[in-house]
Amino acid sequence: MIYTMTILDNVLDIANNFNISSNDRYIAYKLFEYCDEIEKMTLTEFLDKINISTSQFKKFYQNLNCNNYNALKKNITLWCQIRLEQLTTRCNWQNIIKTSNILINLTNYKSVEEFLDIKIIDDICYQIKKCNRVILYGSESMVSLTHDFQIDMRLLGKLVVRSSLNEDKAIFPNTDDFTCFFSLTGRIVNVLGESTRINITNSINKKLLITQNNSIITADYILRLNMKNEYYETYYIVLFYLDVIKTRYYYLYYKKECDK
């Protein structure tokens, strides 16, 4: 079977790859950030906005098999439209409830209400709504699960970016950012150097922690996986919580705006 990726997937993969040139990663990051606006931008307007030369940008989009800027933005716009149509169809709260009744069996939670705490989810969505961007921190195996979440949230109007844990490539949060840590035990912060760890974990912005049970990270909101087995089942629950946040955000904010 042949699997194909959309240009949105390719751009995001480049933006999330901290092992390639910082220039390519920056261009990809900006393309992803403006993916829903690029249709209305001329080449000059876009280059002025991201402060990149024509030659640098041309080399980048040719590597994406686009012959020119118009082909690039047409392709990106098309897949944004397709993905958004799929997203609005898939954001179904009744399906979330049905799924929670199945997945709870992988956890130690006693009730669905405890497993799926709507108040916490709504509070998280509120913080996402009012923040400038969401920054993700965690091991590669955990944050790699957020790929679809990043794309879907961007199309719902919110930028979600992934940070490296390397000292020289980590993203430091601003006060208007919302940070999310993926760490089963909290030990992931020990990968960071002391100054970087302090800047990220002690920043005054709001924080979400997705963890197994207890953690050394202090956060404003905590989603506890509370797993019976800490193996591949963990990924199911993490993906489920991401889907819950996305779907709830869609109903609370995006759909309400569209219905006005």
Buried (B, 14 or more C-beta within 10 A) or exposed (E): EEEEEBBBBBBBEBBBBBEEEEEBBBBBBBBBBBBBBBBEBEBEEBBEBBEBEEEBBBEBBEEBEBEEBEBBBBBBBBBBEEBBEEBBEEBBEEEBEEBBEEBBEBBEBEEEEEBBBEEEBBBBBBBBBEBBBBBBBBBEEBBEBBBBBBBBBBBBEBBBBBBBBEEEEBBEBEEEBBBBBBBBBBEBBEEBEEEBBEBBBEBEBBBBBBBBEEBEBEBBBBBBBBBEEEEEBBBBBBBBBBBBBBBBBBEBBBEEEEEE
